[in-house]
């Protein structure tokens, strides 16, 4: 699992930059998830906020690369969680 902050510029010349963040603490992080199985785990990051031109990307990748999930989270959900 990777967590990164992506900067994006909305102009003619778009540029993307990803800054990967390291977790402070991991709990029950599985090495394998079987078919039709639900797994809960905890991933603790340091406190941060985002400007309007940034977003968080959560990537969950399989070891052999068969199934990959990418979740893009806007700055609104990070800065105003309620």
N, CA, C and O atoms as a CHARMM CRD file, in Angstrom:
* protein
*
  328
    1    1 UNK  N      0.83700  -1.16900   0.00000 PROA 1      0.00000
    2    1 UNK  CA     0.00000   0.00000   0.00000 PROA 1      0.00000
    3    1 UNK  C      0.88100   1.22900   0.00000 PROA 1      0.00000
    4    1 UNK  O      1.83000   1.31900   0.77800 PROA 1      0.00000
    5    2 UNK  N      0.57300   2.17000  -0.86300 PROA 2      0.00000
    6    2 UNK  CA     1.30900   3.42600  -0.97000 PROA 2      0.00000
    7    2 UNK  C      0.34900   4.58800  -0.80600 PROA 2      0.00000
    8    2 UNK  O     -0.79000   4.53500  -1.27000 PROA 2      0.00000
    9    3 UNK  N      0.81000   5.63200  -0.14700 PROA 3      0.00000
   10    3 UNK  CA     0.04600   6.86700  -0.01800 PROA 3      0.00000
   11    3 UNK  C      0.92200   7.99000  -0.53800 PROA 3      0.00000
   12    3 UNK  O      2.06500   8.14000  -0.10700 PROA 3      0.00000
   13    4 UNK  N      0.39400   8.78000  -1.46300 PROA 4      0.00000
   14    4 UNK  CA     1.17400   9.86800  -2.03000 PROA 4      0.00000
   15    4 UNK  C      0.30800  11.10400  -2.18300 PROA 4      0.00000
   16    4 UNK  O     -0.91700  11.01700  -2.25400 PROA 4      0.00000
   17    5 UNK  N      0.95800  12.24600  -2.23200 PROA 5      0.00000
   18    5 UNK  CA     0.28600  13.51600  -2.49600 PROA 5      0.00000
   19    5 UNK  C      0.66700  13.93700  -3.90200 PROA 5      0.00000
   20    5 UNK  O      1.84600  14.01800  -4.24600 PROA 5      0.00000
   21    6 UNK  N     -0.35300  14.20400  -4.71000 PROA 6      0.00000
   22    6 UNK  CA    -0.12700  14.56900  -6.10300 PROA 6      0.00000
   23    6 UNK  C     -0.41900  16.05200  -6.28400 PROA 6      0.00000
   24    6 UNK  O     -1.48700  16.53000  -5.90400 PROA 6      0.00000
   25    7 UNK  N      0.51800  16.76600  -6.85600 PROA 7      0.00000
   26    7 UNK  CA     0.29700  18.17000  -7.19400 PROA 7      0.00000
   27    7 UNK  C     -0.09500  18.22700  -8.65200 PROA 7      0.00000
   28    7 UNK  O      0.48500  17.53400  -9.48800 PROA 7      0.00000
   29    8 UNK  N     -1.07500  19.04900  -8.95700 PROA 8      0.00000
   30    8 UNK  CA    -1.51100  19.17200 -10.34500 PROA 8      0.00000
   31    8 UNK  C     -1.79200  20.62500 -10.64400 PROA 8      0.00000
   32    8 UNK  O     -2.33600  21.34700  -9.80800 PROA 8      0.00000
   33    9 UNK  N     -1.42700  21.04700 -11.81600 PROA 9      0.00000
   34    9 UNK  CA    -1.64200  22.42100 -12.24700 PROA 9      0.00000
   35    9 UNK  C     -2.64800  22.41600 -13.38100 PROA 9      0.00000
   36    9 UNK  O     -2.54000  21.62400 -14.31700 PROA 9      0.00000
   37   10 UNK  N     -3.61800  23.29800 -13.29400 PROA 10     0.00000
   38   10 UNK  CA    -4.66400  23.36800 -14.31000 PROA 10     0.00000
   39   10 UNK  C     -4.33500  24.49200 -15.29400 PROA 10     0.00000
   40   10 UNK  O     -4.85500  25.60200 -15.17300 PROA 10     0.00000
   41   11 UNK  N     -3.50100  24.20900 -16.23300 PROA 11     0.00000
   42   11 UNK  CA    -3.14600  25.18000 -17.27200 PROA 11     0.00000
   43   11 UNK  C     -2.83700  24.41000 -18.55000 PROA 11     0.00000
   44   11 UNK  O     -3.03900  23.19700 -18.61100 PROA 11     0.00000
   45   12 UNK  N     -2.35700  25.09900 -19.54900 PROA 12     0.00000
   46   12 UNK  CA    -2.00800  24.42900 -20.80000 PROA 12     0.00000
   47   12 UNK  C     -0.87000  23.43700 -20.59700 PROA 12     0.00000
   48   12 UNK  O     -0.87800  22.34000 -21.15700 PROA 12     0.00000
   49   13 UNK  N      0.09800  23.83100 -19.79600 PROA 13     0.00000
   50   13 UNK  CA     1.23600  22.95100 -19.52300 PROA 13     0.00000
   51   13 UNK  C      1.02900  22.28500 -18.17100 PROA 13     0.00000
   52   13 UNK  O      1.41100  22.82500 -17.13300 PROA 13     0.00000
   53   14 UNK  N      0.43600  21.14200 -18.19800 PROA 14     0.00000
   54   14 UNK  CA     0.14300  20.42900 -16.95300 PROA 14     0.00000
   55   14 UNK  C      1.36900  19.65900 -16.49000 PROA 14     0.00000
   56   14 UNK  O      2.09100  19.05800 -17.28700 PROA 14     0.00000
   57   15 UNK  N      1.58100  19.69300 -15.20000 PROA 15     0.00000
   58   15 UNK  CA     2.67700  18.90900 -14.64800 PROA 15     0.00000
   59   15 UNK  C      2.17400  18.19000 -13.40100 PROA 15     0.00000
   60   15 UNK  O      1.44000  18.76500 -12.59800 PROA 15     0.00000
   61   16 UNK  N      2.56400  16.95900 -13.24900 PROA 16     0.00000
   62   16 UNK  CA     2.18600  16.16200 -12.09300 PROA 16     0.00000
   63   16 UNK  C      3.44100  15.80500 -11.31700 PROA 16     0.00000
   64   16 UNK  O      4.47700  15.47100 -11.89000 PROA 16     0.00000
   65   17 UNK  N      3.32300  15.88400 -10.01800 PROA 17     0.00000
   66   17 UNK  CA     4.43300  15.48100  -9.16000 PROA 17     0.00000
   67   17 UNK  C      3.84300  14.70000  -8.00200 PROA 17     0.00000
   68   17 UNK  O      2.85600  15.12900  -7.40500 PROA 17     0.00000
   69   18 UNK  N      4.43500  13.55600  -7.67600 PROA 18     0.00000
   70   18 UNK  CA     3.96000  12.73700  -6.56700 PROA 18     0.00000
   71   18 UNK  C      5.00700  12.69800  -5.47000 PROA 18     0.00000
   72   18 UNK  O      6.18000  12.41200  -5.70900 PROA 18     0.00000
   73   19 UNK  N      4.55100  12.99200  -4.26200 PROA 19     0.00000
   74   19 UNK  CA     5.39700  12.91900  -3.08400 PROA 19     0.00000
   75   19 UNK  C      4.86800  11.78800  -2.20400 PROA 19     0.00000
   76   19 UNK  O      3.75100  11.86800  -1.69100 PROA 19     0.00000
   77   20 UNK  N      5.65900  10.74800  -2.03100 PROA 20     0.00000
   78   20 UNK  CA     5.22900   9.59500  -1.24800 PROA 20     0.00000
   79   20 UNK  C      5.44600   9.85600   0.23800 PROA 20     0.00000
   80   20 UNK  O      6.47600  10.39000   0.64900 PROA 20     0.00000
   81   21 UNK  N      4.45000   9.46800   1.03300 PROA 21     0.00000
   82   21 UNK  CA     4.50000   9.64300   2.47500 PROA 21     0.00000
   83   21 UNK  C      4.71200   8.29500   3.14900 PROA 21     0.00000
   84   21 UNK  O      4.14200   7.28600   2.73300 PROA 21     0.00000
   85   22 UNK  N      5.52400   8.28500   4.17600 PROA 22     0.00000
   86   22 UNK  CA     5.77800   7.06300   4.93700 PROA 22     0.00000
   87   22 UNK  C      4.84100   7.01300   6.14700 PROA 22     0.00000
   88   22 UNK  O      4.62000   8.03400   6.79900 PROA 22     0.00000
   89   23 UNK  N      4.29500   5.84600   6.44900 PROA 23     0.00000
   90   23 UNK  CA     3.40300   5.73900   7.60100 PROA 23     0.00000
   91   23 UNK  C      4.18200   5.75500   8.91700 PROA 23     0.00000
   92   23 UNK  O      5.34100   5.34600   8.97900 PROA 23     0.00000
   93   24 UNK  N      3.51800   6.23400   9.95600 PROA 24     0.00000
   94   24 UNK  CA     4.09500   6.22200  11.29100 PROA 24     0.00000
   95   24 UNK  C      3.92800   4.84200  11.92200 PROA 24     0.00000
   96   24 UNK  O      4.80700   4.34600  12.62600 PROA 24     0.00000
   97   25 UNK  N      2.75800   4.23300  11.64400 PROA 25     0.00000
   98   25 UNK  CA     2.43000   2.95900  12.28200 PROA 25     0.00000
   99   25 UNK  C      1.54900   2.13700  11.35700 PROA 25     0.00000
  100   25 UNK  O      0.66400   2.68100  10.69600 PROA 25     0.00000
  101   26 UNK  N      1.78400   0.82200  11.30400 PROA 26     0.00000
  102   26 UNK  CA     0.96200  -0.12000  10.53800 PROA 26     0.00000
  103   26 UNK  C      0.47000  -1.20500  11.48500 PROA 26     0.00000
  104   26 UNK  O      1.23700  -1.71500  12.30100 PROA 26     0.00000
  105   27 UNK  N     -0.81300  -1.56000  11.38000 PROA 27     0.00000
  106   27 UNK  CA    -1.37000  -2.59800  12.24600 PROA 27     0.00000
  107   27 UNK  C     -2.21700  -3.54500  11.40900 PROA 27     0.00000
  108   27 UNK  O     -3.08200  -3.10200  10.65400 PROA 27     0.00000
  109   28 UNK  N     -1.97700  -4.83100  11.53800 PROA 28     0.00000
  110   28 UNK  CA    -2.70400  -5.89500  10.82600 PROA 28     0.00000
  111   28 UNK  C     -2.62700  -5.74500   9.30800 PROA 28     0.00000
  112   28 UNK  O     -3.59300  -6.05600   8.61100 PROA 28     0.00000
  113   29 UNK  N     -1.51500  -5.28400   8.79900 PROA 29     0.00000
  114   29 UNK  CA    -1.34300  -5.15600   7.35600 PROA 29     0.00000
  115   29 UNK  C     -1.14200  -6.55000   6.76900 PROA 29     0.00000
  116   29 UNK  O     -0.13800  -7.19600   7.06800 PROA 29     0.00000
  117   30 UNK  N     -2.07600  -7.03300   5.93700 PROA 30     0.00000
  118   30 UNK  CA    -1.98500  -8.40700   5.43300 PROA 30     0.00000
  119   30 UNK  C     -0.98500  -8.53300   4.28600 PROA 30     0.00000
  120   30 UNK  O     -0.75600  -7.58200   3.53800 PROA 30     0.00000
  121   31 UNK  N     -0.40500  -9.70300   4.16300 PROA 31     0.00000
  122   31 UNK  CA     0.45500  -9.96600   3.00900 PROA 31     0.00000
  123   31 UNK  C     -0.36800 -10.52500   1.85300 PROA 31     0.00000
  124   31 UNK  O     -0.02100 -10.33600   0.68700 PROA 31     0.00000
  125   32 UNK  N     -1.46600 -11.21800   2.18300 PROA 32     0.00000
  126   32 UNK  CA    -2.36400 -11.77100   1.16400 PROA 32     0.00000
  127   32 UNK  C     -3.81100 -11.54100   1.58300 PROA 32     0.00000
  128   32 UNK  O     -4.14700 -11.58200   2.76700 PROA 32     0.00000
  129   33 UNK  N     -4.65700 -11.29600   0.58900 PROA 33     0.00000
  130   33 UNK  CA    -6.09900 -11.22600   0.80200 PROA 33     0.00000
  131   33 UNK  C     -6.72000 -12.22900  -0.15200 PROA 33     0.00000
  132   33 UNK  O     -6.59700 -12.10800  -1.37100 PROA 33     0.00000
  133   34 UNK  N     -7.38000 -13.20700   0.41000 PROA 34     0.00000
  134   34 UNK  CA    -7.97000 -14.26800  -0.41700 PROA 34     0.00000
  135   34 UNK  C     -9.24400 -13.78100  -1.10900 PROA 34     0.00000
  136   34 UNK  O     -9.78700 -12.72600  -0.78500 PROA 34     0.00000
  137   35 UNK  N     -9.69700 -14.57700  -2.06400 PROA 35     0.00000
  138   35 UNK  CA   -10.89400 -14.26300  -2.81900 PROA 35     0.00000
  139   35 UNK  C    -12.11300 -14.22500  -1.89300 PROA 35     0.00000
  140   35 UNK  O    -12.27300 -15.09200  -1.03500 PROA 35     0.00000
  141   36 UNK  N    -12.96200 -13.22600  -2.07000 PROA 36     0.00000
  142   36 UNK  CA   -14.19100 -13.02100  -1.29500 PROA 36     0.00000
  143   36 UNK  C    -13.92000 -12.87300   0.19400 PROA 36     0.00000
  144   36 UNK  O    -14.72400 -13.31000   1.01700 PROA 36     0.00000
  145   37 UNK  N    -12.81300 -12.27100   0.54100 PROA 37     0.00000
  146   37 UNK  CA   -12.44300 -12.07700   1.93400 PROA 37     0.00000
  147   37 UNK  C    -12.33600 -10.57800   2.20900 PROA 37     0.00000
  148   37 UNK  O    -11.87900  -9.81300   1.36000 PROA 37     0.00000
  149   38 UNK  N    -12.76000 -10.17100   3.40000 PROA 38     0.00000
  150   38 UNK  CA   -12.66700  -8.78100   3.82500 PROA 38     0.00000
  151   38 UNK  C    -11.62000  -8.68700   4.91900 PROA 38     0.00000
  152   38 UNK  O    -11.63200  -9.46300   5.87400 PROA 38     0.00000
  153   39 UNK  N    -10.71800  -7.73400   4.77300 PROA 39     0.00000
  154   39 UNK  CA    -9.63600  -7.55500   5.74400 PROA 39     0.00000
  155   39 UNK  C     -9.62400  -6.10300   6.18900 PROA 39     0.00000
  156   39 UNK  O     -9.71600  -5.19300   5.36500 PROA 39     0.00000
  157   40 UNK  N     -9.50900  -5.88700   7.50300 PROA 40     0.00000
  158   40 UNK  CA    -9.38600  -4.53900   8.04200 PROA 40     0.00000
  159   40 UNK  C     -7.97900  -4.35600   8.58200 PROA 40     0.00000
  160   40 UNK  O     -7.42900  -5.24100   9.23700 PROA 40     0.00000
  161   41 UNK  N     -7.40400  -3.18900   8.29600 PROA 41     0.00000
  162   41 UNK  CA    -6.08700  -2.87900   8.81900 PROA 41     0.00000
  163   41 UNK  C     -6.00600  -1.38100   9.08500 PROA 41     0.00000
  164   41 UNK  O     -6.84700  -0.60800   8.62600 PROA 41     0.00000
  165   42 UNK  N     -4.98100  -0.98500   9.83100 PROA 42     0.00000
  166   42 UNK  CA    -4.81200   0.40900  10.22300 PROA 42     0.00000
  167   42 UNK  C     -3.49300   0.92700   9.66700 PROA 42     0.00000
  168   42 UNK  O     -2.46200   0.25800   9.73400 PROA 42     0.00000
  169   43 UNK  N     -3.55200   2.12800   9.12100 PROA 43     0.00000
  170   43 UNK  CA    -2.39900   2.77800   8.51200 PROA 43     0.00000
  171   43 UNK  C     -2.37800   4.20000   9.06400 PROA 43     0.00000
  172   43 UNK  O     -3.24800   4.99900   8.71600 PROA 43     0.00000
  173   44 UNK  N     -1.41600   4.53500   9.90900 PROA 44     0.00000
  174   44 UNK  CA    -1.38200   5.83500  10.57600 PROA 44     0.00000
  175   44 UNK  C     -0.35000   6.72500   9.89400 PROA 44     0.00000
  176   44 UNK  O      0.81000   6.35300   9.72200 PROA 44     0.00000
  177   45 UNK  N     -0.81700   7.92600   9.50700 PROA 45     0.00000
  178   45 UNK  CA     0.05200   8.90000   8.85800 PROA 45     0.00000
  179   45 UNK  C      0.18200  10.12100   9.76000 PROA 45     0.00000
  180   45 UNK  O     -0.65700  10.34000  10.63400 PROA 45     0.00000
  181   46 UNK  N      1.21700  10.90800   9.55500 PROA 46     0.00000
  182   46 UNK  CA     1.34600  12.15200  10.30300 PROA 46     0.00000
  183   46 UNK  C      0.29500  13.14700   9.80400 PROA 46     0.00000
  184   46 UNK  O     -0.20900  13.02300   8.68800 PROA 46     0.00000
  185   47 UNK  N     -0.02100  14.11200  10.62700 PROA 47     0.00000
  186   47 UNK  CA    -1.05800  15.07600  10.31300 PROA 47     0.00000
  187   47 UNK  C     -0.61400  15.98200   9.16900 PROA 47     0.00000
  188   47 UNK  O      0.51900  16.46500   9.15800 PROA 47     0.00000
  189   48 UNK  N     -1.51500  16.21500   8.19900 PROA 48     0.00000
  190   48 UNK  CA    -1.19500  17.09500   7.07700 PROA 48     0.00000
  191   48 UNK  C     -2.48500  17.70600   6.53200 PROA 48     0.00000
  192   48 UNK  O     -3.57900  17.20300   6.78600 PROA 48     0.00000
  193   49 UNK  N     -2.34100  18.77900   5.79000 PROA 49     0.00000
  194   49 UNK  CA    -3.46600  19.40500   5.10100 PROA 49     0.00000
  195   49 UNK  C     -3.05100  19.65300   3.65400 PROA 49     0.00000
  196   49 UNK  O     -1.86800  19.63100   3.31600 PROA 49     0.00000
  197   50 UNK  N     -4.04400  19.88800   2.81700 PROA 50     0.00000
  198   50 UNK  CA    -3.77200  20.03400   1.38800 PROA 50     0.00000
  199   50 UNK  C     -4.33800  21.34300   0.85500 PROA 50     0.00000
  200   50 UNK  O     -5.37500  21.81800   1.31900 PROA 50     0.00000
  201   51 UNK  N     -3.65300  21.91800  -0.11700 PROA 51     0.00000
  202   51 UNK  CA    -4.18500  23.07600  -0.81900 PROA 51     0.00000
  203   51 UNK  C     -5.11100  22.60000  -1.93700 PROA 51     0.00000
  204   51 UNK  O     -5.24300  21.39700  -2.16400 PROA 51     0.00000
  205   52 UNK  N     -5.74700  23.52900  -2.62700 PROA 52     0.00000
  206   52 UNK  CA    -6.73800  23.17600  -3.65100 PROA 52     0.00000
  207   52 UNK  C     -6.13100  22.46900  -4.85800 PROA 52     0.00000
  208   52 UNK  O     -6.83200  21.73300  -5.55300 PROA 52     0.00000
  209   53 UNK  N     -4.86400  22.67400  -5.11400 PROA 53     0.00000
  210   53 UNK  CA    -4.24900  22.06300  -6.29400 PROA 53     0.00000
  211   53 UNK  C     -3.54600  20.74800  -5.98400 PROA 53     0.00000
  212   53 UNK  O     -2.70400  20.29700  -6.76000 PROA 53     0.00000
  213   54 UNK  N     -3.88500  20.13000  -4.85400 PROA 54     0.00000
  214   54 UNK  CA    -3.29000  18.83800  -4.48400 PROA 54     0.00000
  215   54 UNK  C     -4.36800  17.83100  -4.11800 PROA 54     0.00000
  216   54 UNK  O     -5.47700  18.20300  -3.73300 PROA 54     0.00000
  217   55 UNK  N     -4.03000  16.55400  -4.24100 PROA 55     0.00000
  218   55 UNK  CA    -4.92900  15.48400  -3.80800 PROA 55     0.00000
  219   55 UNK  C     -4.11800  14.29400  -3.33600 PROA 55     0.00000
  220   55 UNK  O     -2.94500  14.14700  -3.68000 PROA 55     0.00000
  221   56 UNK  N     -4.75700  13.45200  -2.54800 PROA 56     0.00000
  222   56 UNK  CA    -4.11100  12.26000  -2.00000 PROA 56     0.00000
  223   56 UNK  C     -4.46800  11.07100  -2.87500 PROA 56     0.00000
  224   56 UNK  O     -5.61000  10.93400  -3.31500 PROA 56     0.00000
  225   57 UNK  N     -3.49100  10.21400  -3.12300 PROA 57     0.00000
  226   57 UNK  CA    -3.73000   8.99700  -3.90000 PROA 57     0.00000
  227   57 UNK  C     -3.32100   7.80200  -3.05200 PROA 57     0.00000
  228   57 UNK  O     -2.17800   7.69500  -2.60900 PROA 57     0.00000
  229   58 UNK  N     -4.28200   6.90500  -2.83500 PROA 58     0.00000
  230   58 UNK  CA    -4.03200   5.65600  -2.12200 PROA 58     0.00000
  231   58 UNK  C     -3.94000   4.54200  -3.15200 PROA 58     0.00000
  232   58 UNK  O     -4.85200   4.35900  -3.95800 PROA 58     0.00000
  233   59 UNK  N     -2.85300   3.80800  -3.12600 PROA 59     0.00000
  234   59 UNK  CA    -2.65000   2.70800  -4.06900 PROA 59     0.00000
  235   59 UNK  C     -2.49700   1.40300  -3.30100 PROA 59     0.00000
  236   59 UNK  O     -1.67000   1.29600  -2.39600 PROA 59     0.00000
  237   60 UNK  N     -3.29100   0.42800  -3.66500 PROA 60     0.00000
  238   60 UNK  CA    -3.18700  -0.90100  -3.08800 PROA 60     0.00000
  239   60 UNK  C     -2.83500  -1.85200  -4.22700 PROA 60     0.00000
  240   60 UNK  O     -3.65500  -2.08800  -5.11400 PROA 60     0.00000
  241   61 UNK  N     -1.62200  -2.39800  -4.20700 PROA 61     0.00000
  242   61 UNK  CA    -1.10800  -3.23200  -5.29400 PROA 61     0.00000
  243   61 UNK  C     -0.84000  -4.64200  -4.80900 PROA 61     0.00000
  244   61 UNK  O     -0.37400  -4.85700  -3.69000 PROA 61     0.00000
  245   62 UNK  N     -1.14100  -5.58700  -5.66200 PROA 62     0.00000
  246   62 UNK  CA    -0.80700  -6.97900  -5.39100 PROA 62     0.00000
  247   62 UNK  C      0.66100  -7.22000  -5.67800 PROA 62     0.00000
  248   62 UNK  O      1.27800  -6.48200  -6.44600 PROA 62     0.00000
  249   63 UNK  N      1.22200  -8.24800  -5.06600 PROA 63     0.00000
  250   63 UNK  CA     2.63900  -8.55300  -5.29000 PROA 63     0.00000
  251   63 UNK  C      2.92800  -8.87500  -6.74500 PROA 63     0.00000
  252   63 UNK  O      3.90100  -8.36500  -7.30000 PROA 63     0.00000
  253   64 UNK  N      2.11200  -9.70700  -7.37700 PROA 64     0.00000
  254   64 UNK  CA     2.35600 -10.09500  -8.76200 PROA 64     0.00000
  255   64 UNK  C      1.73700  -9.12200  -9.75700 PROA 64     0.00000
  256   64 UNK  O      1.90900  -9.29600 -10.96400 PROA 64     0.00000
  257   65 UNK  N      1.02200  -8.10500  -9.28700 PROA 65     0.00000
  258   65 UNK  CA     0.50600  -7.08000 -10.16800 PROA 65     0.00000
  259   65 UNK  C     -0.78500  -7.40300 -10.87400 PROA 65     0.00000
  260   65 UNK  O     -1.11100  -6.74100 -11.85900 PROA 65     0.00000
  261   66 UNK  N     -1.54000  -8.39100 -10.42100 PROA 66     0.00000
  262   66 UNK  CA    -2.78700  -8.73400 -11.08300 PROA 66     0.00000
  263   66 UNK  C     -3.89500  -7.74700 -10.75600 PROA 66     0.00000
  264   66 UNK  O     -4.57700  -7.26200 -11.65900 PROA 66     0.00000
  265   67 UNK  N     -4.08300  -7.44200  -9.48100 PROA 67     0.00000
  266   67 UNK  CA    -5.13800  -6.51500  -9.07500 PROA 67     0.00000
  267   67 UNK  C     -4.49900  -5.28100  -8.44000 PROA 67     0.00000
  268   67 UNK  O     -3.71000  -5.39300  -7.50200 PROA 67     0.00000
  269   68 UNK  N     -4.84300  -4.12300  -8.95300 PROA 68     0.00000
  270   68 UNK  CA    -4.34400  -2.85600  -8.43400 PROA 68     0.00000
  271   68 UNK  C     -5.52700  -1.91300  -8.25700 PROA 68     0.00000
  272   68 UNK  O     -6.37100  -1.79500  -9.14600 PROA 68     0.00000
  273   69 UNK  N     -5.58600  -1.24400  -7.11200 PROA 69     0.00000
  274   69 UNK  CA    -6.65400  -0.29300  -6.83300 PROA 69     0.00000
  275   69 UNK  C     -6.01600   1.06200  -6.56200 PROA 69     0.00000
  276   69 UNK  O     -5.05400   1.16300  -5.80100 PROA 69     0.00000
  277   70 UNK  N     -6.55600   2.09700  -7.18700 PROA 70     0.00000
  278   70 UNK  CA    -6.06600   3.45800  -6.99200 PROA 70     0.00000
  279   70 UNK  C     -7.25900   4.32800  -6.59000 PROA 70     0.00000
  280   70 UNK  O     -8.23200   4.43000  -7.33800 PROA 70     0.00000
  281   71 UNK  N     -7.18700   4.95300  -5.41400 PROA 71     0.00000
  282   71 UNK  CA    -8.25200   5.79000  -4.89800 PROA 71     0.00000
  283   71 UNK  C     -7.73900   7.22300  -4.79900 PROA 71     0.00000
  284   71 UNK  O     -6.74900   7.49300  -4.11900 PROA 71     0.00000
  285   72 UNK  N     -8.42000   8.13500  -5.48200 PROA 72     0.00000
  286   72 UNK  CA    -8.03000   9.54200  -5.47000 PROA 72     0.00000
  287   72 UNK  C     -8.95600  10.28500  -4.52300 PROA 72     0.00000
  288   72 UNK  O    -10.17800  10.24500  -4.67300 PROA 72     0.00000
  289   73 UNK  N     -8.35400  10.97600  -3.52700 PROA 73     0.00000
  290   73 UNK  CA    -9.11600  11.68000  -2.49900 PROA 73     0.00000
  291   73 UNK  C     -8.85800  13.17400  -2.63800 PROA 73     0.00000
  292   73 UNK  O     -7.70800  13.61200  -2.68800 PROA 73     0.00000
  293   74 UNK  N     -9.92900  13.94700  -2.69900 PROA 74     0.00000
  294   74 UNK  CA    -9.82000  15.39200  -2.87200 PROA 74     0.00000
  295   74 UNK  C     -9.38500  16.07800  -1.58700 PROA 74     0.00000
  296   74 UNK  O     -9.44700  15.49400  -0.50600 PROA 74     0.00000
  297   75 UNK  N     -8.94400  17.32300  -1.71700 PROA 75     0.00000
  298   75 UNK  CA    -8.51000  18.09600  -0.55300 PROA 75     0.00000
  299   75 UNK  C     -9.67600  18.39000   0.39100 PROA 75     0.00000
  300   75 UNK  O     -9.44800  18.61700   1.57900 PROA 75     0.00000
  301   76 UNK  N    -10.91200  18.39400  -0.10000 PROA 76     0.00000
  302   76 UNK  CA   -12.07800  18.68200   0.74600 PROA 76     0.00000
  303   76 UNK  C    -12.27200  17.63300   1.82700 PROA 76     0.00000
  304   76 UNK  O    -12.65100  17.97100   2.94800 PROA 76     0.00000
  305   77 UNK  N    -12.02200  16.36500   1.51600 PROA 77     0.00000
  306   77 UNK  CA   -12.20900  15.29200   2.49600 PROA 77     0.00000
  307   77 UNK  C    -11.09100  15.25700   3.54400 PROA 77     0.00000
  308   77 UNK  O    -11.31600  14.83000   4.67600 PROA 77     0.00000
  309   78 UNK  N     -9.90500  15.69800   3.17300 PROA 78     0.00000
  310   78 UNK  CA    -8.78400  15.70400   4.10300 PROA 78     0.00000
  311   78 UNK  C     -8.87900  16.88600   5.06900 PROA 78     0.00000
  312   78 UNK  O     -8.71200  16.72200   6.27700 PROA 78     0.00000
  313   79 UNK  N     -9.14800  18.07600   4.52900 PROA 79     0.00000
  314   79 UNK  CA    -9.17600  19.27700   5.35500 PROA 79     0.00000
  315   79 UNK  C    -10.44500  19.41700   6.17900 PROA 79     0.00000
  316   79 UNK  O    -10.40700  19.96700   7.28000 PROA 79     0.00000
  317   80 UNK  N    -11.57900  18.92500   5.66100 PROA 80     0.00000
  318   80 UNK  CA   -12.86800  19.01900   6.35800 PROA 80     0.00000
  319   80 UNK  C    -13.49200  17.62800   6.46200 PROA 80     0.00000
  320   80 UNK  O    -14.39200  17.31000   5.68500 PROA 80     0.00000
  321   81 UNK  N    -13.04700  16.80000   7.38900 PROA 81     0.00000
  322   81 UNK  CA   -13.51000  15.42000   7.43200 PROA 81     0.00000
  323   81 UNK  C    -14.96800  15.24400   7.85600 PROA 81     0.00000
  324   81 UNK  O    -15.53700  14.18000   7.61200 PROA 81     0.00000
  325   82 UNK  N    -15.59200  16.23900   8.47600 PROA 82     0.00000
  326   82 UNK  CA   -16.98800  16.08900   8.90700 PROA 82     0.00000
  327   82 UNK  C    -17.86200  16.39200   7.76300 PROA 82     0.00000
  328   82 UNK  O    -19.08500  16.33200   7.88800 PROA 82     0.00000
